[in-house]
C-alpha cells in the first residue's frame, strides 16, 4: 500500500507500507513451553483427524532399558532377542499446538534403548510396517550383511533379522539408513544401543539423553531442539537425583542439519568417556561438543542440593528447547535408581 502525503512547501512524501506476501499470510504462530513465540509456514497436522497419536513420556524414556528376551545357547553364550517395528504414519505433539509426523521404532522417538553385555549374541527381528522402505543400521562391529545399508526392508510388513555379537563396549546409535538419509533421521528413526563391559560398571543412577532437532516446517532448518524429543521438558519436569550419588548419562547427538551440538552442566564437572569404549575417562570438563551420531558417557556427583541447569551452550538451541534441570536432593522421597539389572 502506498500513501502520498503533501506538505505546505509542495513536496510530496511517499510512504510505502509493504504488503504481506501469501507465504507470510500463511505463517502460523505458536507459544512454546517457555513462552517463546515460534512461527512456522509448514503444514500443521490436526490430531482430531489423525487416528494414530504418539504418547511419549521423556521421564519414562530417560531410565528405561530394553534387555530383550534372554536365553542361553548350548555353548553358554547369552542370547538377547528384540523385536523392533518401524512405522511412519504417527503424529506427535512436540510443543503445544505443534503436531509433527514422526517415524518410529516401536512407536516412539527415540526408539527403545537396546542393551546387552559384550560377547552376547544380539538378535533383532525387524518388521517394517511403514509405507516406505526402512532398515536398522547399528554403529559398532558386525558382519557386512548385518549393516542395514544394502538390504532395504520393504514396506507393508517386510522383515529382516539382524544378528551379531555385542561389541565393542560403549554407547552407540542405531538408525535407519535408507536414502535420503536425512529424511529418515529427522523424522525420528533412531535409538541407542548400549554394550556393557563383562565386569560391569560402578553402580550409578543411569539415564539416556538423545539430543535431537525438529524441522516442523520442512525447510531443512530445525524449529525446535530437545533432549529426548520434547522441547523444554526437563526444564518444566526436573530430573530428580541425590547428593553424592554417582550419575551416569549416556548421551547421543542425533541432530540433523546442524554440524555441531553441545552439552554444558552447571555447578559441576563430569568425567567424560568418548563413545564409552574405555573404562578410564578421557577428560574432566563441564562441556562437550558433538557432531551427528557422536556420543559418550558422562559421570558425575553433586555435593550440594539445589537446582542445576544442563543445556546446549549454542544459545539458539537452548532457547528453542534444549534445556533442562537436575533437581538435587539430600533425602529424596522418590528414590533414584541405585543398581543395574543386566536382564540375566
Secondary structure per residue as TSV (DSSP state, phi and psi in degrees):
chain	resnum	aa	ss	phi	psi
A	1	X	-	360.0	136.4
A	2	X	E	-118.8	130.1
A	3	X	E	-120.8	126.0
A	4	X	E	-103.7	123.0
A	5	X	E	-107.7	128.8
A	6	X	E	-105.3	136.3
A	7	X	-	-112.8	169.0
A	8	X	T	-60.6	-31.3
A	9	X	T	-79.1	3.0
A	10	X	S	87.2	9.1
A	11	X	-	-94.0	130.8
A	12	X	E	-94.9	133.1
A	13	X	E	-109.5	123.8
A	14	X	E	-99.3	120.4
A	15	X	E	-110.2	123.5
A	16	X	E	-105.1	121.9
A	17	X	-	-102.9	114.8
A	18	X	-	-64.6	140.1
A	19	X	-	-89.8	149.0
A	20	X	-	-73.2	133.2
A	21	X	-	-73.1	165.9
A	22	X	H	-61.1	-38.6
A	23	X	H	-64.5	-40.9
A	24	X	H	-65.7	-37.7
A	25	X	H	-63.8	-27.7
A	26	X	T	-84.9	-6.8
A	27	X	-	-64.4	141.5
A	28	X	E	-114.5	143.5
A	29	X	E	-114.4	134.4
A	30	X	E	-129.7	151.5
A	31	X	E	-106.8	124.5
A	32	X	-	-79.7	177.9
A	33	X	T	-57.7	-30.6
A	34	X	T	-88.9	-2.9
A	35	X	S	94.9	-2.6
A	36	X	-	-72.6	142.1
A	37	X	E	-91.4	126.1
A	38	X	E	-120.8	137.2
A	39	X	E	-113.4	146.5
A	40	X	E	-144.5	142.7
A	41	X	-	-106.2	5.6
A	42	X	S	-80.4	172.6
A	43	X	-	-71.2	133.4
A	44	X	-	-111.6	116.8
A	45	X	-	-82.0	133.2
A	46	X	-	-87.6	117.5
A	47	X	G	-66.0	-17.9
A	48	X	G	-64.0	-23.8
A	49	X	G	-110.6	15.9
A	50	X	-	-124.2	124.0
A	51	X	S	-74.1	-30.4
A	52	X	-	-109.0	109.1
A	53	X	B	-119.9	131.3
A	54	X	-	-77.3	131.1
A	55	X	-	-106.3	114.9
A	56	X	-	-136.5	128.0
A	57	X	-	-114.1	106.4
A	58	X	H	-58.8	-26.2
A	59	X	H	-72.2	-38.1
A	60	X	H	-66.4	-44.9
A	61	X	H	-60.6	-35.8
A	62	X	H	-49.8	-43.6
A	63	X	T	-118.3	22.5
A	64	X	-	-101.4	120.8
A	65	X	-	-121.0	135.7
A	66	X	B	-104.6	110.0
A	67	X	-	-93.5	0.5
A	68	X	-	76.7	-178.3
A	69	X	E	-88.2	118.6
A	70	X	E	-100.9	131.6
A	71	X	E	-146.2	176.3
A	72	X	E	-121.7	132.2
A	73	X	-	-76.3	161.5
A	74	X	T	-55.0	-30.1
A	75	X	T	-87.0	5.3
A	76	X	S	95.0	-8.6
A	77	X	-	-66.5	136.8
A	78	X	E	-78.4	127.0
A	79	X	E	-103.4	128.5
A	80	X	E	-118.9	118.9
A	81	X	E	-109.1	135.3
A	82	X	E	-128.4	147.3
A	83	X	E	-115.8	121.3
A	84	X	E	-121.2	126.3
A	85	X	E	-115.2	125.1
A	86	X	E	-95.7	137.5
A	87	X	E	-140.0	152.4
A	88	X	E	-135.0	28.4
A	89	X	E	-122.8	17.5
A	90	X	E	-95.4	154.7
A	91	X	E	-118.9	135.6
A	92	X	E	-131.2	137.0
A	93	X	E	-83.8	106.6
A	94	X	E	-95.9	-11.4
A	95	X	E	-158.5	155.7
A	96	X	T	-51.3	117.5
A	97	X	T	83.4	-1.8
A	98	X	E	-110.8	115.1
A	99	X	E	-113.9	137.1
A	100	X	E	-133.7	138.9
A	101	X	E	-78.1	102.2
A	102	X	E	-95.2	144.5
A	103	X	E	-104.9	129.5
A	104	X	E	-125.7	150.8
A	105	X	E	-103.3	119.1
A	106	X	T	55.9	33.7
A	107	X	T	86.0	3.3
A	108	X	B	-138.7	161.2
A	109	X	S	-124.1	117.2
A	110	X	S	-69.3	169.1
A	111	X	-	-72.4	179.8
A	112	X	-	-61.7	148.0
A	113	X	-	-82.2	108.0
A	114	X	E	-85.0	132.7
A	115	X	E	-134.8	136.1
A	116	X	E	-147.0	172.1
A	117	X	E	-107.3	144.1
A	118	X	T	-50.0	129.4
A	119	X	T	96.4	-14.5
A	120	X	-	-65.9	153.1
A	121	X	E	-90.2	119.4
A	122	X	E	-100.6	126.4
A	123	X	E	-125.4	117.3
A	124	X	E	-113.4	113.6
A	125	X	E	-88.1	105.0
A	126	X	E	-98.5	129.3
A	127	X	E	-123.6	126.3
A	128	X	E	-101.8	99.6
A	129	X	-	-94.9	12.9
A	130	X	S	-82.9	-177.2
A	131	X	S	-99.2	-2.2
A	132	X	S	-126.4	164.8
A	133	X	-	-71.4	142.2
A	134	X	B	-142.6	163.1
A	135	X	-	-143.7	179.1
A	136	X	-	-125.7	120.0
A	137	X	E	-111.6	116.9
A	138	X	E	-96.3	129.9
A	139	X	S	-74.4	139.5
A	140	X	S	137.7	-158.0
A	141	X	-	-114.3	127.9
A	142	X	-	-165.6	165.6
A	143	X	-	-65.3	156.6
A	144	X	G	-58.6	-38.1
A	145	X	G	-71.7	-6.2
A	146	X	G	-107.2	15.8
A	147	X	S	-84.4	-12.8
A	148	X	S	69.4	29.4
A	149	X	S	-116.8	-49.7
A	150	X	S	-99.0	7.6
A	151	X	S	-129.4	65.4
A	152	X	-	-59.2	141.5
A	153	X	B	-99.2	122.5
A	154	X	-	-66.1	158.9
A	155	X	T	-73.7	171.7
A	156	X	T	71.4	31.5
A	157	X	T	110.0	8.7
A	158	X	E	-58.7	148.9
A	159	X	E	-134.9	151.5
A	160	X	E	-154.6	144.8
A	161	X	E	-111.6	118.5
A	162	X	E	-92.7	133.9
A	163	X	E	-144.2	127.9
A	164	X	E	-162.7	163.2
A	165	X	E	-83.1	130.6
A	166	X	-	-62.9	126.5
A	167	X	-	165.5	160.4
A	168	X	S	-78.2	172.4
A	169	X	S	-55.3	139.6
A	170	X	E	144.4	-166.7
A	171	X	E	-117.1	129.0
A	172	X	E	-134.8	146.2
A	173	X	E	-85.1	158.9
A	174	X	E	-128.9	151.2
A	175	X	E	-162.8	162.7
A	176	X	-	-67.4	143.4
A	177	X	-	-123.2	26.5
A	178	X	-	-84.5	139.8
A	179	X	S	-80.9	148.1
A	180	X	S	-72.0	122.5
A	181	X	H	-59.5	-40.0
A	182	X	H	-61.6	-33.3
A	183	X	H	-64.8	-41.9
A	184	X	H	-72.7	-34.1
A	185	X	H	-76.5	-46.5
A	186	X	H	-64.6	-25.2
A	187	X	T	-82.7	-12.0
A	188	X	T	119.3	9.8
A	189	X	-	-84.5	77.5
A	190	X	E	-158.5	164.7
A	191	X	E	-166.7	-169.8
A	192	X	E	-120.4	140.5
A	193	X	E	-126.4	114.8
A	194	X	E	-108.3	131.1
A	195	X	E	-115.3	114.7
A	196	X	E	-84.7	146.7
A	197	X	-	-66.7	152.0
A	198	X	T	-59.4	-33.2
A	199	X	T	-84.4	-2.1
A	200	X	-	76.4	176.8
A	201	X	-	-117.4	162.9
A	202	X	-	-55.6	146.2
A	203	X	-	-56.6	135.2
A	204	X	-	-156.2	162.9
A	205	X	E	-83.2	109.1
A	206	X	E	-103.7	145.8
A	207	X	E	-152.6	158.9
A	208	X	E	-117.5	131.8
A	209	X	E	-125.7	115.6
A	210	X	E	-101.3	120.0
A	211	X	E	-87.9	123.4
A	212	X	E	-139.1	161.3
A	213	X	E	-122.8	155.2
A	214	X	E	-130.2	115.3
A	215	X	-	-97.0	89.4
A	216	X	T	-82.8	-10.7
A	217	X	T	-116.9	11.7
A	218	X	S	59.3	39.7
A	219	X	S	-112.1	17.7
A	220	X	S	61.8	26.3
A	221	X	S	-132.3	134.4
A	222	X	-	-75.5	134.7
A	223	X	S	-89.3	-27.5
A	224	X	E	-136.5	154.5
A	225	X	E	-132.3	156.2
A	226	X	E	-161.6	164.8
A	227	X	E	-106.1	117.0
A	228	X	S	66.2	44.8
A	229	X	S	81.6	-40.3
A	230	X	S	-96.7	113.7
A	231	X	T	-58.0	138.6
A	232	X	T	66.2	6.2
A	233	X	H	-59.0	-50.4
A	234	X	H	-76.4	-7.9
A	235	X	H	-76.8	-38.6
A	236	X	H	-92.1	-14.7
A	237	X	S	-131.7	77.3
A	238	X	-	-57.0	147.5
A	239	X	E	-83.0	117.9
A	240	X	E	-85.2	128.5
A	241	X	E	-135.9	171.6
A	242	X	E	-110.1	150.1
A	243	X	T	-63.2	146.4
A	244	X	T	58.2	24.0
A	245	X	-	-110.1	135.4
A	246	X	-	-67.8	126.7
A	247	X	E	-109.7	132.5
A	248	X	E	-124.6	120.2
A	249	X	E	-115.2	121.7
A	250	X	E	-90.0	111.4
A	251	X	E	-114.3	133.1
A	252	X	E	-133.6	129.1
A	253	X	E	-95.6	117.3
A	254	X	-	-119.3	21.2
A	255	X	-	-67.8	127.6
A	256	X	S	-95.5	154.6
A	257	X	S	79.3	-18.7
A	258	X	-	-113.1	130.7
A	259	X	S	-68.2	-28.1
A	260	X	-	-138.6	159.1
A	261	X	E	-140.4	167.5
A	262	X	E	-153.0	171.1
A	263	X	E	-141.5	121.3
A	264	X	E	-116.4	133.5
A	265	X	E	-108.7	130.6
A	266	X	T	-85.9	147.4
A	267	X	T	65.9	18.0
A	268	X	-	-167.4	168.8
A	269	X	-	-126.0	164.3
A	270	X	E	-137.6	150.7
A	271	X	E	-75.6	134.9
A	272	X	E	-122.8	132.4
A	273	X	E	-117.2	96.3
A	274	X	E	-58.1	127.5
A	275	X	T	64.1	-10.4
A	276	X	T	71.7	16.8
A	277	X	-	-83.2	-7.2
A	278	X	-	-121.9	151.2
A	279	X	S	-92.7	1.1
A	280	X	S	-112.3	127.0
A	281	X	-	-64.9	148.2
A	282	X	S	-84.3	-32.1
A	283	X	E	-162.0	169.5
A	284	X	E	-121.2	117.2
A	285	X	E	-153.0	175.4
A	286	X	S	-119.1	5.1
A	287	X	E	-154.1	136.7
A	288	X	E	-122.4	151.8
A	289	X	E	-118.0	132.9
A	290	X	E	-131.4	136.0
A	291	X	-	-88.9	178.2
A	292	X	T	-64.6	135.9
A	293	X	T	69.9	-1.3
A	294	X	-	-71.5	145.2
A	295	X	E	-156.4	171.6
A	296	X	E	-177.1	-175.7
A	297	X	E	-120.5	129.9
A	298	X	E	-106.0	137.2
A	299	X	E	-132.3	133.1
A	300	X	E	-160.8	165.6
A	301	X	-	-133.0	145.2
A	302	X	-	-101.8	129.8
A	303	X	S	-85.1	-33.7
A	304	X	S	-111.9	139.4
A	305	X	-	-72.8	162.7
A	306	X	E	137.2	-170.9
A	307	X	E	-101.7	131.6
A	308	X	E	-132.3	127.0
A	309	X	E	-74.0	151.0
A	310	X	E	-135.5	140.8
A	311	X	E	-170.8	169.9
A	312	X	-	-72.3	135.4
A	313	X	S	-92.0	10.8
A	314	X	S	-90.9	103.8
A	315	X	H	-57.7	-37.4
A	316	X	H	-55.7	-41.1
A	317	X	H	-65.9	-44.3
A	318	X	H	-68.0	-35.6
A	319	X	H	-72.5	-17.4
A	320	X	T	-106.5	19.6
A	321	X	T	125.7	-17.4
A	322	X	-	-88.9	80.5
A	323	X	E	-158.2	145.7
A	324	X	E	-156.0	178.9
A	325	X	E	-134.5	134.8
A	326	X	E	-93.8	124.9
A	327	X	E	-100.5	105.9
A	328	X	E	-95.7	123.5
A	329	X	E	-123.0	148.1
A	330	X	S	-79.7	-40.7
A	331	X	S	-128.6	90.4
A	332	X	-	-80.9	130.2
A	333	X	S	-70.5	-35.2
A	334	X	S	-98.9	93.1
A	335	X	-	-64.9	130.3
A	336	X	-	-79.3	167.0
A	337	X	-	-60.2	132.2
A	338	X	-	-118.8	4.3
A	339	X	S	-155.9	173.5
A	340	X	-	-120.3	127.9
A	341	X	-	-105.2	111.9
A	342	X	-	-84.2	10.7
A	343	X	-	76.6	15.6
A	344	X	-	-81.3	360.0
